[in-house]
């Protein structure tokens, strides 16, 4: 059964005007083959892939915005619920938050906070002196940013896994940094949400400001983003690696990926960004479909 689009019955995904500072432009004037792009967006409603939104921005203006009703669940939920998505509805960004933490760390270092990306991560946690072996000291901020720390870590298989254990650990930074080293730092990529948690802790120590407050003042407010939230763990700390919730139209500023097919695609050569949100958590087939859909959207640019 075709799903119900949540915008009004205006022609082809016309962006909503809600007074949040975004300017809009017609598809054809923005250089798109409007007929082809409209056909692609219309096709999403007839497919059972649980995409929740598509946002297309070009030259600093929104040119297409479409939302659908769909099944979704929060990071804590075991069961999906139906949500009517729209331009003012927050959406889980999952691992997109990891990219935001990286941006915030870059801002802090650019502002002259002590340290740089070649600094050993353990240096920021002097209370963990017993962990400061030569092997652990070899893990730098660069390795955490590139997920090449060499620490033993697994987010696959059943629950709980190393990522979900971070939800309730009283000392998540200690948990991460106390993991055994299984490969030389910098030699192997291994997806590691714990590294982002450690980076968020370092960011707070560098700035002396809680993560949410620094995100608000250093990144979101300068971008005009006022409606967002960062879901906390069981001890009240923002889950830097998965808990960020935003409006999809506010996600158009940097490239990032998140579980469930949350995507921010940036095409610098075309001065274009495409945001896609969905509820297909742990579904690689939908992720591949979304990647193909993005390429098809790009192909509708005429000039």
VOBA-1610 file (N, C-alpha, C; in pm, whole numbers, padded with zeros to 5 digits, always signed):
BEGIN
Unk+00085-00119+00000Unk+00000+00000+00000Unk+00088+00125+00000Unk+00064+00220-00092Unk+00144+00344-00094Unk+00133+00418+00038Unk+00246+00474+00084Unk+00245+00551+00208Unk+00200+00694+00180Unk+00158+00761+00284Unk+00101+00895+00270Unk+00209+01000+00287Unk+00227+01087+00187Unk+00321+01198+00199Unk+00263+01301+00294Unk+00351+01363+00373Unk+00304+01452+00479Unk+00309+01600+00445Unk+00360+01637+00325Unk+00349+01776+00284Unk+00210+01801+00229Unk+00179+01927+00199Unk+00048+01960+00145Unk+00042+01915+00000Unk-00072+01940-00066Unk-00087+01895-00203Unk-00031+01997-00302Unk+00075+02066-00266Unk+00147+02152-00360Unk+00221+02064-00460Unk+00262+02115-00575Unk+00331+02033-00675Unk+00471+01996-00629Unk+00501+01868-00634Unk+00634+01812-00622Unk+00723+01866-00512Unk+00697+01824-00390Unk+00790+01843-00280Unk+00834+01988-00261Unk+00740+02081-00272Unk+00773+02222-00251Unk+00810+02242-00104Unk+00927+02299-00072Unk+00967+02319+00068Unk+00870+02408+00143Unk+00849+02375+00269Unk+00760+02453+00354Unk+00828+02583+00398Unk+00749+02687+00414Unk+00797+02814+00468Unk+00752+02821+00613Unk+00846+02806+00707Unk+00808+02801+00848Unk+00882+02906+00930Unk+00943+03004+00863Unk+01006+03114+00934Unk+01133+03079+01008Unk+01209+02980+00957Unk+01332+02940+01025Unk+01457+02988+00954Unk+01441+03080+00859Unk+01557+03138+00791Unk+01591+03075+00657Unk+01536+02957+00628Unk+01565+02894+00500Unk+01494+02967+00386Unk+01568+02994+00280Unk+01509+03046+00156Unk+01486+02928+00062Unk+01393+02945-00031Unk+01359+02836-00122Unk+01377+02879-00267Unk+01380+02780-00355Unk+01393+02806-00498Unk+01321+02697-00574Unk+01263+02731-00689Unk+01198+02631-00773Unk+01302+02537-00833Unk+01263+02411-00851Unk+01356+02311-00901Unk+01420+02351-01034Unk+01340+02394-01128Unk+01393+02427-01261Unk+01490+02545-01254Unk+01458+02643-01171Unk+01546+02759-01159Unk+01676+02723-01088Unk+01673+02616-01008Unk+01793+02571-00938Unk+01876+02475-01022Unk+01832+02452-01147Unk+01912+02372-01239Unk+01876+02225-01246Unk+01758+02187-01197Unk+01718+02046-01198Unk+01621+02015-01311Unk+01620+01890-01354Unk+01514+01838-01438Unk+01398+01807-01343Unk+01307+01900-01331Unk+01201+01891-01230Unk+01115+01767-01249Unk+01086+01732-01374Unk+01001+01616-01400Unk+01065+01488-01351Unk+01193+01470-01379Unk+01264+01349-01336Unk+01276+01342-01184Unk+01311+01455-01122Unk+01327+01454-00976Unk+01193+01428-00908Unk+01088+01488-00959Unk+00954+01465-00903Unk+00916+01318-00914Unk+00952+01256-01026Unk+00921+01115-01045Unk+00996+01028-00945Unk+01122+01062-00918Unk+01201+00987-00820Unk+01139+00997-00682Unk+01102+01118-00643Unk+01046+01139-00510Unk+00910+01071-00497Unk+00829+01080-00602Unk+00698+01015-00600Unk+00712+00864-00588Unk+00818+00810-00649Unk+00839+00666-00645Unk+00867+00613-00507Unk+00922+00697-00420Unk+00954+00653-00284Unk+00827+00611-00210Unk+00718+00681-00233Unk+00593+00653-00163Unk+00536+00516-00199Unk+00573+00464-00314Unk+00518+00336-00358Unk+00606+00218-00320Unk+00718+00245-00253Unk+00811+00139-00216Unk+00808+00115-00065Unk+00820-00010-00026Unk+00815-00046+00115Unk+00955-00043+00175Unk+01014+00079+00183Unk+01151+00092+00233Unk+01159+00188+00353Unk+01045+00240+00396Unk+01036+00320+00519Unk+01128+00442+00521Unk+01141+00510+00408Unk+01208+00639+00406Unk+01113+00743+00465Unk+01167+00830+00550Unk+01083+00928+00619Unk+01090+01068+00558Unk+01204+01103+00498Unk+01214+01237+00439Unk+01324+01243+00335Unk+01308+01335+00242Unk+01412+01371+00145Unk+01417+01523+00139Unk+01535+01578+00160Unk+01557+01723+00152Unk+01667+01747+00050Unk+01643+01838-00044Unk+01746+01874-00142Unk+01772+02024-00131Unk+01899+02057-00108Unk+01942+02197-00098Unk+02046+02225-00206Unk+02035+02342-00269Unk+02136+02381-00367Unk+02156+02532-00362Unk+02281+02574-00369Unk+02317+02717-00366Unk+02258+02788-00245Unk+02251+02715-00132Unk+02204+02777-00008Unk+02054+02788+00005Unk+01980+02725-00086Unk+01834+02732-00081Unk+01773+02593-00086Unk+01662+02572-00014Unk+01589+02446-00022Unk+01513+02442-00154Unk+01528+02332-00227Unk+01459+02321-00356Unk+01358+02207-00357Unk+01374+02110-00267Unk+01277+02000-00257Unk+01274+01951-00113Unk+01153+01922-00066Unk+01135+01875+00071Unk+01010+01789+00075Unk+01027+01663+00111Unk+00912+01572+00116Unk+00923+01483+00240Unk+00811+01463+00308Unk+00804+01378+00426Unk+00697+01272+00407Unk+00716+01160+00476Unk+00618+01052+00474Unk+00589+01004+00615Unk+00475+00945+00632Unk+00444+00874+00755Unk+00520+00742+00755Unk+00573+00702+00871Unk+00647+00577+00872Unk+00674+00525+01011Unk+00721+00402+01017Unk+00757+00339+01143Unk+00893+00388+01189Unk+00907+00414+01320Unk+01034+00461+01374Unk+01045+00415+01519Unk+01168+00417+01571Unk+01189+00386+01712Unk+01311+00461+01761Unk+01308+00498+01889Unk+01419+00570+01949Unk+01532+00472+01981Unk+01646+00525+02024Unk+01761+00439+02054Unk+01731+00345+02170Unk+01638+00379+02258Unk+01605+00295+02373Unk+01491+00197+02345Unk+01418+00220+02236Unk+01295+00146+02213Unk+01319+00011+02145Unk+01245-00090+02188Unk+01249-00221+02124Unk+01142-00234+02017Unk+01043-00144+02021Unk+00930-00154+01930Unk+00913-00025+01849Unk+00878-00041+01722Unk+00858+00074+01634Unk+00719+00132+01654Unk+00707+00262+01628Unk+00578+00329+01634Unk+00562+00414+01508Unk+00440+00440+01470Unk+00413+00519+01350Unk+00419+00667+01382Unk+00493+00742+01298Unk+00509+00886+01317Unk+00475+00960+01188Unk+00403+01071+01201Unk+00376+01158+01088Unk+00490+01259+01080Unk+00587+01236+00993Unk+00703+01323+00984Unk+00671+01449+00905Unk+00737+01559+00942Unk+00717+01687+00877Unk+00833+01778+00905Unk+00830+01902+00853Unk+00944+01992+00864Unk+00980+02034+01005Unk+00888+02017+01100Unk+00916+02058+01237Unk+00924+01940+01334Unk+00936+01819+01281Unk+00944+01699+01364Unk+01090+01653+01373Unk+01140+01640+01496Unk+01278+01593+01514Unk+01289+01447+01475Unk+01406+01411+01424Unk+01431+01273+01382Unk+01562+01225+01444Unk+01566+01099+01486Unk+01693+01042+01531Unk+01795+01051+01418Unk+01915+01098+01451Unk+02021+01101+01350Unk+02121+00988+01369Unk+02107+00916+01481Unk+02197+00807+01515Unk+02344+00850+01502Unk+02421+00783+01417Unk+02565+00810+01414Unk+02603+00940+01344Unk+02506+01013+01292Unk+02536+01148+01244Unk+02594+01232+01359Unk+02551+01201+01482Unk+02605+01271+01598Unk+02756+01255+01611Unk+02810+01144+01563Unk+02955+01124+01566Unk+03026+01232+01484Unk+02971+01264+01367Unk+03029+01368+01283Unk+03018+01505+01349Unk+02909+01526+01422Unk+02892+01653+01493Unk+02998+01666+01602Unk+03024+01557+01675Unk+03129+01561+01777Unk+03264+01593+01714Unk+03292+01535+01597Unk+03418+01564+01527Unk+03426+01712+01489Unk+03314+01767+01441Unk+03311+01909+01408Unk+03337+01995+01532Unk+03275+01958+01643Unk+03291+02036+01766Unk+03435+02029+01817Unk+03496+01911+01805Unk+03636+01899+01848Unk+03725+01986+01761Unk+03698+01988+01631Unk+03775+02074+01541Unk+03760+02221+01576Unk+03637+02261+01611Unk+03613+02400+01651Unk+03692+02434+01777Unk+03689+02343+01875Unk+03759+02368+02001Unk+03909+02382+01979Unk+03966+02295+01897Unk+04109+02303+01871Unk+04144+02427+01791Unk+04055+02464+01697Unk+04078+02586+01618Unk+04072+02710+01707Unk+03994+02703+01813Unk+03984+02815+01906Unk+04105+02824+01999Unk+04199+02729+01983Unk+04321+02736+02062Unk+04317+02661+02193Unk+04219+02572+02210Unk+04217+02491+02332Unk+04342+02403+02334Unk+04390+02370+02451Unk+04515+02295+02461Unk+04503+02158+02397Unk+04613+02113+02337Unk+04614+01983+02272Unk+04594+01993+02123Unk+04625+01882+02055Unk+04598+01872+01911Unk+04566+01727+01880Unk+04538+01696+01754Unk+04490+01562+01722Unk+04597+01455+01730Unk+04722+01494+01752Unk+04828+01395+01772Unk+04852+01365+01920Unk+04773+01429+02008Unk+04788+01407+02152Unk+04732+01270+02191Unk+04803+01193+02273Unk+04747+01066+02322Unk+04616+01090+02397Unk+04515+01011+02366Unk+04384+01030+02429Unk+04391+01012+02580Unk+04473+00920+02627Unk+04479+00892+02770Unk+04532+01010+02849Unk+04604+01103+02782Unk+04656+01221+02851Unk+04545+01307+02911Unk+04426+01298+02853Unk+04314+01379+02901Unk+04241+01313+03018Unk+04285+01192+03056Unk+04222+01119+03165Unk+04328+01078+03268Unk+04386+01176+03339Unk+04493+01145+03435Unk+04446+01054+03548Unk+04316+01051+03574Unk+04265+00964+03680Unk+04274+00817+03644Unk+04301+00788+03516Unk+04316+00649+03472Unk+04464+00614+03456Unk+04547+00653+03551Unk+04692+00635+03540Unk+04729+00489+03519Unk+04650+00397+03577Unk+04683+00256+03562Unk+04665+00204+03420Unk+04593+00280+03337Unk+04573+00240+03198Unk+04681+00295+03105Unk+04762+00386+03155Unk+04857+00459+03069Unk+04981+00377+03035Unk+04959+00263+02972Unk+05069+00180+02923Unk+05123+00240+02794Unk+05242+00202+02751Unk+05294+00251+02622Unk+05199+00222+02507Unk+05130+00107+02512Unk+05038+00072+02404Unk+04918+00166+02399Unk+04861+00197+02516Unk+04747+00287+02522Unk+04789+00430+02488Unk+04909+00468+02531Unk+04959+00603+02501Unk+04979+00624+02351Unk+04987+00515+02277Unk+05004+00527+02131Unk+04875+00565+02061Unk+04761+00559+02131Unk+04631+00593+02071Unk+04609+00743+02081Unk+04606+00811+01968Unk+04589+00956+01966Unk+04446+00995+01930Unk+04418+01124+01937Unk+04287+01172+01894Unk+04261+01137+01748Unk+04365+01141+01666Unk+04351+01104+01525Unk+04297+00963+01511Unk+04350+00872+01591Unk+04305+00733+01582Unk+04159+00717+01624Unk+04117+00794+01724Unk+03976+00788+01764Unk+03887+00849+01657Unk+03931+00958+01596Unk+03853+01023+01490Unk+03839+00935+01367Unk+03940+00856+01337Unk+03939+00770+01219Unk+03901+00627+01250Unk+03860+00602+01374Unk+03821+00468+01418Unk+03928+00364+01385Unk+04051+00398+01418Unk+04163+00307+01395Unk+04248+00294+01521Unk+04179+00294+01637Unk+04250+00291+01765Unk+04321+00160+01792Unk+04273+00052+01730Unk+04329-00079+01757Unk+04268-00148+01877Unk+04174-00082+01946Unk+04108-00140+02062Unk+04010-00248+02020Unk+04000-00353+02099Unk+03901-00458+02074Unk+03761-00398+02093Unk+03676-00413+01991Unk+03543-00351+01997Unk+03452-00416+01895Unk+03330-00446+01935Unk+03233-00506+01843Unk+03095-00448+01866Unk+03031-00406+01758Unk+02894-00355+01764Unk+02799-00444+01684Unk+02847-00561+01647Unk+02764-00654+01569Unk+02717-00767+01659Unk+02636-00857+01602Unk+02586-00970+01679Unk+02468-00931+01765Unk+02440-01011+01865Unk+02325-00986+01951Unk+02350-00877+02053Unk+02247-00852+02133Unk+02255-00750+02237Unk+02270-00818+02374Unk+02343-00755+02467Unk+02414-00628+02448Unk+02544-00646+02370Unk+02592-00535+02311Unk+02723-00535+02249Unk+02803-00419+02308Unk+02922-00396+02256Unk+03006-00293+02317Unk+02943-00155+02309Unk+02867-00126+02202Unk+02802+00005+02193Unk+02691+00019+02296Unk+02601-00079+02304Unk+02487-00064+02394Unk+02531-00066+02540Unk+02645-00125+02571Unk+02696-00121+02709Unk+02728+00022+02751Unk+02758+00108+02654Unk+02786+00248+02687Unk+02664+00319+02742Unk+02543+00267+02714Unk+02420+00331+02760Unk+02413+00337+02912Unk+02469+00235+02979Unk+02452+00229+03124Unk+02583+00228+03203Unk+02699+00223+03136Unk+02825+00221+03208Unk+02844+00351+03287Unk+02879+00337+03417Unk+02903+00455+03498Unk+03029+00527+03451Unk+03129+00453+03406Unk+03255+00510+03356Unk+03278+00466+03212Unk+03204+00523+03115Unk+03217+00477+02977Unk+03356+00499+02919Unk+03422+00609+02960Unk+03555+00637+02905Unk+03655+00531+02952Unk+03643+00493+03078Unk+03730+00388+03131Unk+03703+00257+03059Unk+03576+00227+03039Unk+03539+00103+02970Unk+03604+00095+02832Unk+03600+00205+02758Unk+03657+00206+02624Unk+03809+00192+02628Unk+03872+00275+02709Unk+04019+00278+02711Unk+04081+00157+02779Unk+04001+00079+02849Unk+04053-00043+02913Unk+04038-00166+02826Unk+03981-00149+02706Unk+03968-00263+02616Unk+04106-00310+02569Unk+04123-00438+02543Unk+04253-00487+02495Unk+04286-00428+02357Unk+04413-00408+02331Unk+04459-00364+02200Unk+04484-00488+02113Unk+04420-00493+01997Unk+04432-00612+01912Unk+04504-00583+01780Unk+04515-00456+01741Unk+04592-00418+01622Unk+04668-00290+01651Unk+04769-00264+01574Unk+04850-00144+01590Unk+04765-00020+01562Unk+04761+00079+01653Unk+04684+00201+01627Unk+04721+00263+01491Unk+04618+00297+01415Unk+04639+00358+01284Unk+04647+00259+01171Unk+04645+00129+01201Unk+04664+00030+01095Unk+04535-00028+01041Unk+04427-00029+01121Unk+04305-00099+01082Unk+04181-00019+01122Unk+04087-00004+01029Unk+03959+00059+01062Unk+03869-00042+01131Unk+03809-00003+01243Unk+03710-00086+01312Unk+03607+00007+01373Unk+03482-00005+01327Unk+03377+00087+01372Unk+03365+00085+01524Unk+03374+00202+01586Unk+03385+00208+01731Unk+03314+00332+01786Unk+03193+00313+01835Unk+03118+00424+01897Unk+03184+00470+02025Unk+03256+00380+02091Unk+03322+00417+02215Unk+03426+00525+02197Unk+03492+00524+02081Unk+03590+00628+02052Unk+03526+00765+02051Unk+03404+00774+01998Unk+03333+00902+01997Unk+03296+00945+02139Unk+03257+00848+02223Unk+03227+00880+02362Unk+03350+00938+02432Unk+03467+00878+02407Unk+03591+00928+02466Unk+03622+01068+02414Unk+03602+01091+02284Unk+03626+01223+02226Unk+03533+01328+02287Unk+03407+01290+02311Unk+03312+01384+02372Unk+03357+01421+02513Unk+03410+01322+02587Unk+03462+01351+02719Unk+03582+01444+02713Unk+03668+01421+02615Unk+03784+01508+02595Unk+03740+01649+02559Unk+03639+01660+02473Unk+03586+01791+02432Unk+03538+01870+02553Unk+03468+01803+02643Unk+03418+01869+02763Unk+03534+01916+02851Unk+03638+01835+02859Unk+03754+01873+02941Unk+03833+01986+02876Unk+03839+01988+02744Unk+03910+02096+02674Unk+03841+02230+02693Unk+03708+02229+02683Unk+03633+02354+02683Unk+03585+02396+02821Unk+03572+02299+02912Unk+03514+02329+03042Unk+03365+02354+03034Unk+03303+02312+02923Unk+03161+02337+02898Unk+03093+02204+02867Unk+02975+02177+02922Unk+02904+02053+02888Unk+02882+02041+02737Unk+02880+01918+02688Unk+02870+01892+02544Unk+02753+01966+02480Unk+02634+01957+02538Unk+02516+02021+02479Unk+02531+02172+02473Unk+02588+02231+02577Unk+02605+02377+02581Unk+02706+02423+02476Unk+02816+02346+02462Unk+02916+02384+02362Unk+02861+02365+02221Unk+02785+02258+02200Unk+02724+02236+02069Unk+02630+02351+02034Unk+02554+02396+02133Unk+02460+02506+02109Unk+02532+02635+02071Unk+02633+02673+02150Unk+02697+02802+02130Unk+02798+02804+02015Unk+02867+02692+01994Unk+02975+02690+01895Unk+02931+02647+01757Unk+02819+02574+01748Unk+02780+02520+01617Unk+02636+02548+01580Unk+02542+02507+01665Unk+02402+02515+01625Unk+02349+02659+01616Unk+02373+02739+01718Unk+02322+02877+01713Unk+02383+02957+01598Unk+02515+02948+01571Unk+02570+03019+01455Unk+02507+02976+01322Unk+02458+02850+01316Unk+02393+02801+01195Unk+02243+02829+01194Unk+02192+02890+01300Unk+02049+02919+01308Unk+01964+02799+01345Unk+02026+02695+01403Unk+01955+02574+01442Unk+01917+02585+01590Unk+01788+02588+01616Unk+01742+02608+01754Unk+01659+02492+01807Unk+01610+02406+01719Unk+01522+02297+01761Unk+01596+02164+01745Unk+01650+02111+01855Unk+01726+01986+01853Unk+01734+01934+01995Unk+01775+01811+02010Unk+01795+01756+02144Unk+01900+01646+02137Unk+01962+01619+02251Unk+02061+01512+02259Unk+02017+01417+02369Unk+01968+01300+02328Unk+01915+01202+02422Unk+02026+01156+02516Unk+01993+01143+02644Unk+02092+01108+02746Unk+02094+00958+02773Unk+02207+00913+02830Unk+02216+00774+02873Unk+02146+00758+03008Unk+02157+00641+03068Unk+02086+00614+03192Unk+02140+00692+03310Unk+02254+00760+03292Unk+02311+00844+03398Unk+02296+00993+03366Unk+02217+01026+03262Unk+02190+01165+03231Unk+02291+01234+03142Unk+02387+01159+03085Unk+02488+01219+02999Unk+02447+01206+02853Unk+02463+01313+02772Unk+02427+01304+02630Unk+02503+01190+02562Unk+02431+01107+02488Unk+02495+00997+02416Unk+02554+01052+02286Unk+02680+01091+02294Unk+02745+01161+02183Unk+02748+01078+02056Unk+02747+00948+02070Unk+02766+00858+01956Unk+02638+00819+01886Unk+02520+00852+01945Unk+02396+00806+01883Unk+02272+00886+01919Unk+02277+00979+02015Unk+02155+01036+02071Unk+02106+01166+02012Unk+02174+01222+01911Unk+02134+01352+01858Unk+02007+01340+01775Unk+01910+01431+01802Unk+01786+01438+01725Unk+01773+01578+01666Unk+01741+01585+01536Unk+01733+01713+01467Unk+01620+01710+01365Unk+01585+01829+01316Unk+01495+01837+01201Unk+01577+01805+01076Unk+01525+01724+00984Unk+01602+01689+00864Unk+01652+01811+00786Unk+01573+01917+00777Unk+01618+02035+00700Unk+01737+02102+00767Unk+01755+02083+00899Unk+01870+02140+00968Unk+01994+02053+00957Unk+01978+01932+00903Unk+02092+01843+00888Unk+02178+01880+00767Unk+02128+01970+00678Unk+02202+02006+00557Unk+02312+02110+00594Unk+02425+02054+00646Unk+02547+02137+00657Unk+02675+02059+00646Unk+02673+01927+00665Unk+02796+01848+00656Unk+02761+01706+00618Unk+02857+01633+00559Unk+02835+01494+00521Unk+02841+01405+00643Unk+02745+01311+00654Unk+02744+01220+00768Unk+02650+01104+00739Unk+02677+00990+00806Unk+02593+00871+00793Unk+02548+00828+00932Unk+02428+00769+00941Unk+02380+00715+01067Unk+02296+00590+01041Unk+02291+00500+01139Unk+02216+00376+01127Unk+02070+00404+01095Unk+02010+00314+01014Unk+01872+00331+00973Unk+01857+00404+00842Unk+01972+00434+00776Unk+01977+00511+00650Unk+01956+00659+00672Unk+02010+00711+00784Unk+02019+00857+00802Unk+02140+00902+00720Unk+02118+00992+00626Unk+02225+01030+00535Unk+02229+01181+00512Unk+02350+01235+00512Unk+02374+01372+00466Unk+02479+01361+00357Unk+02437+01378+00233Unk+02527+01371+00118Unk+02562+01513+00074Unk+02689+01541+00057Unk+02733+01672+00010Unk+02806+01657-00123Unk+02767+01739-00221Unk+02831+01737-00353Unk+02891+01875-00378Unk+03016+01897-00336Unk+03076+02031-00347Unk+03078+02086-00489Unk+03105+02000-00588Unk+03113+02048-00727Unk+02981+02103-00778Unk+02871+02058-00719Unk+02738+02106-00759Unk+02679+02203-00656Unk+02755+02231-00549Unk+02704+02316-00440Unk+02568+02266-00396Unk+02564+02139-00356Unk+02437+02070-00334Unk+02447+01975-00215Unk+02340+01967-00139Unk+02331+01873-00028Unk+02198+01799-00036Unk+02203+01669-00008Unk+02082+01587-00004Unk+02075+01519+00132Unk+01964+01538+00203Unk+01941+01474+00333Unk+01831+01371+00317Unk+01856+01250+00367Unk+01755+01144+00367Unk+01748+01085+00507Unk+01628+01072+00562Unk+01609+01003+00690Unk+01517+00884+00669Unk+01532+00785+00755Unk+01454+00662+00740Unk+01447+00588+00871Unk+01371+00481+00872Unk+01358+00398+00992Unk+01405+00256+00969Unk+01496+00238+00875Unk+01542+00103+00837Unk+01667+00066+00916Unk+01653+00057+01047Unk+01769+00031+01133Unk+01823-00110+01111Unk+01955-00116+01094Unk+02026-00242+01073Unk+01983-00313+00944Unk+01937-00238+00846Unk+01893-00296+00719Unk+01986-00248+00607Unk+02080-00331+00568Unk+02179-00292+00469Unk+02118-00278+00330Unk+02011-00351+00302Unk+01949-00343+00170Unk+01888-00204+00147Unk+01821-00150+00249Unk+01765-00015+00236Unk+01878+00087+00226Unk+01986+00067+00300Unk+02100+00159+00292Unk+02153+00164+00149Unk+02164+00049+00085Unk+02210+00046-00054Unk+02111+00115-00147Unk+01982+00095-00120Unk+01879+00161-00202Unk+01888+00312-00188Unk+01910+00360-00065Unk+01922+00503-00041Unk+02043+00561-00113Unk+02153+00489-00112Unk+02273+00536-00184Unk+02247+00548-00332Unk+02173+00451-00388Unk+02136+00457-00530Unk+02041+00573-00557Unk+01945+00593-00467Unk+01850+00704-00482Unk+01923+00837-00485Unk+02022+00853-00399Unk+02102+00975-00399Unk+02169+00998-00535Unk+02230+00895-00590Unk+02296+00909-00720Unk+02196+00948-00828Unk+02075+00892-00819Unk+01972+00927-00917Unk+01927+01071-00902Unk+01920+01120-00778Unk+01885+01260-00756Unk+01991+01351-00816Unk+02117+01318-00794Unk+02227+01397-00851Unk+02218+01400-01003Unk+02177+01289-01062Unk+02172+01281-01209Unk+02065+01371-01269Unk+01973+01425-01185Unk+01870+01514-01239Unk+01916+01659-01251Unk+02040+01687-01204Unk+02095+01822-01220Unk+02135+01845-01364Unk+02082+01951-01424Unk+02110+01982-01565Unk+02219+02087-01582Unk+02227+02179-01488Unk+02328+02284-01496Unk+02350+02348-01360
//
